[in-house]
Amino acid sequence: MAGYADVTYASSLIAPTASANDAGLAGSVVSNGLMDGVGRAMYGDSSGMMFIKTFTATAKGTASFASSQTDEFGHEIYVSGLIDALPWSQVTFGSTTLTIKP
């Protein structure tokens, strides 16, 4: 199984920070409010976690994260047992918010 996505984030409230816990970021770019093409192949990994990225709060407020399909070739979503990539029409992308308090 493999999955990739683009994720926007509130760069006015949070900044990407390097961490040993980060995963699924090889070949992706994380800057200026966009995580571009994040994800990974998950062979033998039952967690289902596509990626992990660490951020540091830089201001208080409500930070939003929103995922969408990636536009990079080779970064589609593949499911074991299917020959082709999962059609984007069958993928649900989501969003979430994080409240940052002083």
RODO-2510 file (C-alpha; in nm, 4 decimals, decimal comma):
residues 102
     n   res          X          Y          Z
     1     m     0,0000     0,0000     0,0000
     2     a     0,1210     0,3550    -0,0694
     3     g    -0,0344     0,6956    -0,0193
     4     y     0,0665     1,0543    -0,0900
     5     a    -0,1015     1,3938    -0,0521
     6     d    -0,0425     1,7671    -0,0507
     7     v    -0,1192     1,9389     0,2802
     8     t    -0,1536     2,3121     0,3418
     9     y    -0,0837     2,4563     0,6849
    10     a    -0,1020     2,7951     0,8588
    11     s     0,2534     2,9238     0,8118
    12     s     0,1640     3,2416     1,0014
    13     l     0,1108     3,0329     1,3190
    14     i     0,3411     2,7310     1,2878
    15     a     0,6811     2,6516     1,1351
    16     p     0,8193     2,3144     1,0241
    17     t     1,0868     2,1816     1,2593
    18     a     1,3321     1,8986     1,1909
    19     s     1,2775     1,5966     1,4148
    20     a     1,3998     1,2377     1,4301
    21     n     1,0297     1,1389     1,4509
    22     d     0,9478     1,2788     1,1044
    23     a     0,8552     1,0116     0,8492
    24     g     0,7183     0,9908     0,4964
    25     l     0,8882     1,3080     0,3781
    26     a     1,1530     1,1695     0,1397
    27     g     1,1355     1,3594    -0,1879
    28     s     0,8758     1,6055    -0,0585
    29     v     0,9052     1,9787     0,0054
    30     v     0,7776     2,1382     0,3260
    31     s     0,7784     2,5197     0,3216
    32     n     0,5685     2,8322     0,2802
    33     g     0,2482     2,6706     0,4073
    34     l     0,2625     2,3596     0,1869
    35     m     0,3742     2,0029     0,2431
    36     d     0,4077     1,8937    -0,1203
    37     g     0,3877     1,5220    -0,2015
    38     v     0,4139     1,3828     0,1513
    39     g     0,3537     1,0133     0,2069
    40     r     0,5191     0,6778     0,1641
    41     a     0,4915     0,3142     0,0679
    42     m     0,3616     0,1234     0,3684
    43     y     0,4593    -0,2349     0,2953
    44     g     0,4192    -0,4398     0,6118
    45     d     0,3224    -0,1311     0,8146
    46     s    -0,0190    -0,1843     0,9709
    47     s    -0,0356     0,1618     1,1326
    48     g    -0,1712     0,3285     0,8166
    49     m     0,0307     0,6418     0,8986
    50     m     0,1193     0,8191     0,5720
    51     f     0,3600     1,0734     0,7197
    52     i     0,4683     1,2486     1,0383
    53     k     0,5895     1,6110     1,0449
    54     t     0,6909     1,8141     1,3493
    55     f     0,5973     2,1823     1,3786
    56     t     0,6711     2,4578     1,6305
    57     a     0,4061     2,7156     1,7240
    58     t     0,5150     3,0703     1,6413
    59     a     0,1960     3,2573     1,7361
    60     k    -0,1334     3,1907     1,9092
    61     g    -0,4477     3,1260     1,7074
    62     t    -0,6223     2,8463     1,5194
    63     a    -0,3957     2,6667     1,2757
    64     s    -0,5663     2,4798     0,9913
    65     f    -0,4358     2,1807     0,7996
    66     a    -0,6062     2,0667     0,4760
    67     s    -0,5119     1,7748     0,2522
    68     s    -0,5662     1,7377    -0,1212
    69     q    -0,4512     1,5164    -0,4055
    70     t    -0,0888     1,5559    -0,5021
    71     d     0,0002     1,6530    -0,8569
    72     e     0,3302     1,4649    -0,8672
    73     f     0,3564     1,1646    -1,0977
    74     g     0,4231     0,8456    -0,9021
    75     h     0,2624     0,9819    -0,5861
    76     e    -0,0801     0,8313    -0,6337
    77     i    -0,2577     0,6106    -0,3788
    78     y    -0,2139     0,2373    -0,4249
    79     v    -0,3998    -0,0362    -0,2386
    80     s    -0,2867    -0,3969    -0,2110
    81     g    -0,4741    -0,6163    -0,4574
    82     l    -0,5425    -0,3387    -0,7114
    83     i    -0,3320    -0,3121    -1,0248
    84     d    -0,3862     0,0600    -1,0878
    85     a    -0,3797     0,3597    -0,8565
    86     l    -0,6985     0,4273    -0,6641
    87     p    -0,9036     0,6845    -0,8614
    88     w    -0,8970     1,0269    -0,6929
    89     s    -1,2796     1,0257    -0,7033
    90     q    -1,2701     0,7416    -0,4481
    91     v    -1,0372     0,9205    -0,2048
    92     t    -1,1652     1,1461     0,0726
    93     f    -0,9304     1,4245     0,1757
    94     g    -0,9832     1,5959     0,5075
    95     s    -0,8858     1,8877     0,7214
    96     t    -0,8370     1,9657     1,0875
    97     t    -0,7595     2,2590     1,3125
    98     l    -0,5300     2,3038     1,6082
    99     t    -0,5827     2,5733     1,8720
   100     i    -0,2575     2,7321     1,9856
   101     k    -0,2800     2,9039     2,3230
   102     p    -0,0204     3,1228     2,4960
***
